[in-house]
Amino acid sequence: MSQHKPIKKAVFPVAGLGTRFLPATKAIPKELLPIVDRPLIQYAVDEAREAGIEQIIFVTGRGKTAIVEHFDVAFELETTMEERGKDMTVLDPTRATPGDIITVRQQVPMGLGHAIWCARAIVGDDPFAILLPDELMVASKGGTGCMKQMVEAYNEVGGNLISVLEVPQEEVSSYGVIAPGAEVSDTLTEVTGLVEKPPVAEAPSNKIISGRYILQPEVMRTLETQGKGAGGEIQLTDAMARMIGNQAFHAVTFQGNRYDCGSKTGFVEATLALALERDDMGSEVRAIAERLLAR
């Protein structure tokens, strides 16, 4: 059995305004926009549940109550459809055990670090996961999800872990980047430093942080005194960088595919990729794509 305190809590920062997807996000939270027939937030919550996480913590803002309602019982819908003899098992993943979903408000948009700090009272003294729904992490066929891979690595080494992916060097200035240390295994690397959105010439590697974290509760105390960083926001990367040297930090290279659904092109790519993999529509979508490309 693992000697490390288990990861049972996960924080989902979902207070963003989704301005890049206007006007679609004027009245609908970006996290509820669907990739085929499941909203982005559902993919992230399913990933967390697969990893054994039990308590879901949404850091929300004004106009985001529909996210919580998605995981509630839709009484009128379910009753009506059941009376008509319709199978509603498709809604099973959207149902939450009472008390397992908790929301807190980020009242001022001050960055990812501030959003995580808003959940400090619920996290308490427990290690916890962070999942950014914009980063859609899809397991390789027959494989496990990103967070489950990270939990398995955490059970081995403990401490703090971040998910990383390799990108072309010219793209590093858009991301948080790690300075890698010794390799523990093919997919697990020590982290000696972190830099948020460095200039290409100053980036310590091409391994970028990809929206999944397992952190010890001490990060909350670090964020308490964290000043503003890149973009004039309180950056989680800066707080983690201050902790390196005091606690173990490792990077897990995700075995799977990542889609940046914070951008329109990434959102379209994810929709196409997942639709093509579906048994019920993949061949038809492929035919549509080929027909459109032939025009």
N, C-alpha and C positions, 0 to 999 in steps of 0.2 A: 504494500500500500504506500501511497505517496506521503511524504512527510510535510508537504507543502499545503498550506490552507487552501481548500478548493475554491475554484472560481464559480460562484453562483449568481453574481450580479453583473449586469451589463448596462452601460449608459449609451443612449442613442441621442446625439445632438440633432434636434429636428426643428430648431427655432428659426432657421434661415428663411429669407423672403422669396427665394427662388426667382430673382429678377431676370435671370438669363432665359427663363421659359415663359415670360409674359407674352401674350395675355392669358395663357393657359393657367398660370398660377395666381391669377388675380383673386379667385375665390376658392381654389382647390390647392391644398398643400402640395408642394413639389413631390414630397415623399409618397403621395398617393397616385402619382401618375403611373400608369401600368406599363410594364414590360410584357407584352402579349396580353395575359389576363390576370397578372398578379402585380399589385403595386410594389414599388421599390422597397418600402418599409417592410413588406411581408417577406421578401427575400432575406433581408437582414435579420429579422426576428427568427425566421426558420433556421438560419445559419447558427444563431446563438443557441436556440433550443437543441439543435443537433449536438452542440458542444457540451450539453449538460447544464446550461444556464437556466435558472429558475425565475429570477426576478428581473423584470424589464423596467428600466428607468428612462422615460422620455423627458428630455430637456426641451420644452416647447416655448412658443411665444403666442402672441395674439393671432387669432384666426387659424389655429392649428388643432382645435378640438376634434376635428374629423378623424385625425390619426388615432385617437383613443377610441372613438366610436367604431372604427374599423375592427377593433378587437373586442367589441361588445356584442351582445346578442341582438340581432336584428329581428325583433319579435314579429312585427307585421309581415315582413318578407318571409321568414321561416315558417310561420304559422300558415300563411296563404299557400306557400309552395307545398308544404306537407299535406295540406288538405287536398291538393290536386295530385297527390301521389308522386311528387317529384323527389328524386334523391338529392339531398342537400349535404352529402359528405364533403363536397368541395369546400364547404365553409368551415370544416373542422379546424384547419390551421389558424383561422381567424378568431377562434374562441380562446379566451384566457381564463385561467383559474382565478376566482375572485381574490384580490389582494396581490396578485403577481405582477400587475402593471401599475406603476406609480409615475406621476408626472410632477415636474417642477418647472417653474417659469424662469426663463432668461429675459429679464425685462428690458435690457439694453444690449444691442448687438455689439459686443466687445471682443469677439473672437472665440476660437475653439477652446482655448485654455479657460476662458471665463465661463463658457458653457459647461465644461466639465466640473469646474469649481462649484457651480450652482447645485450640483448633486451631492455635495460633500456630506450633508446630514444623513442621507440615505445610504451612501457608501459606508460611512462610519469607519471602522478599523479593519475592513475587509479588503483584500485584493479584488480587483474588478476588471471587467473587459470594457472596451469602447469599440463600437461599430459605427462607421460613417455610412449611412445608407446610400449616399451618392456613389460610393465605390461598390459596384456590384461584383462580388467575387464568386465565381462559378467553378465548382470542383470539376476536375477531369472526370471523364466517364468512368464510373465505378470507384471513384475516389471519395475522399471526405472533404468537407468544407474548410474554408480558411481558419475559422475560429477553432474548430475541432483540432486541426493540425497544430494550432498555437497552444491549446490547452494540453495536448499531449507533450509538446516541448516543455511547457511550464511544469508539468508533473515530473519532468526529468531534471530540469535545472533551476526552477523557481525564479524568484526575482521579477524583473520587468522584461516584457517581450514586445517587439513590434514586427508587423508583417512588412516585408520589403519585396520589391520587384526591380529588375534591371531595365533601364530605359536607355535610349541613345544619349550620349553625353550632352548633345546640344539642347536637350529637353530638361535638364536637371534644375534650371533656374525657376521652374514652375512648382517645385515640390520641396518637401523636407528630405534631406539627404543624410545618410549615415556615413561615419568614418568607421570602416570595418577593422576588427582586430582578428584574433585567432579563430580559425574554423573549428567548430566542435564536431560537425558532421557535414554531409553534403548540403543540408538545408538549414543548418544552425550556425550562426556566426556571432562572435562577441562584438559588441558595439562600444567603441571608444570615444565617439563624439557624434553630435547631431547639429546640422545647420539648416535653418529654414530659408528656402529659396535663395541659394547662393549664386553668385555670378558663375557662369560656366567654367571660367578659368580657375576659380577658387574652390570648386566642388571637390570634396574629399573622395568621392566615388560616384558611380552611376546607379547606386542602389537607393531607390526612393521609398519613403514611407507610404504604405498603400492603404491607409484607412482602417487598420485593425490593431488594437493594442491590448495588452494585459499589463496593468500597473498596480504597484503597491500603494496603499492609502497615503503614504507619506507625500505623494505628489500633490495632494490637496493642500498640505501645509506649505509646500513650495509655491503653489499657485497663489496662495494668500498674499505673498509679497512680490509676485511677478510683475515687472513693469511691462510696458507696451513694447512690442517688437515689430517685425515686418508688417507693413500695411497699417501701422498704428493700432494693432490689435494685441491682445494678450495671447501669446502663442503657446500651445501645449508643447511644441518642440523645444522651446527655450527652457521651459520648466523641467522637462526630461533631461536636457543637456546638463542642467545644474545638479542633477541627481547622480549622473554617471561618476563613478569613482567611489560613491558611498554605498551603492547597491548594484547587484548584478544586472547587466543589460545584455540582451541577446536579440538578434534579428532572425526571423523565420522567413525563408524564401518560399513563398506560396507555390504549391504545385497545383496549378489550375489557370483559369483565365480571369483577367480583371477588365472591367469596362467602366470608363469614366462617365457616369450618367449625370454628372454635373454640367456636362457640355451637350449641346444638341446633337453633334455628330456621334459622340459616344453613346448617347441614348438610342439613336437610330441603329448604331452598330450592335448594341446589346439586344435590341428588339429582333433584328434580323438573325443574329447568331442563335438566340434561344428558340426562335420560331423554326429555324432550319433543323434544330435537334429534336423537335417534337415529332412523335410518331403519328399524331393525328393531323398534322398539317405540314410537316417538313417538306415532303415532295411537292406539294402544291405551291408552297412559298418559293421553293427553288425554281419551279417553272415560271412563276410570276417574275422573279428577279432576272432570269435569263431572257424573258420576253422584253422586259423593260430595258435591259442592257443592249439588246439587239436593235433598238430603235435608232 
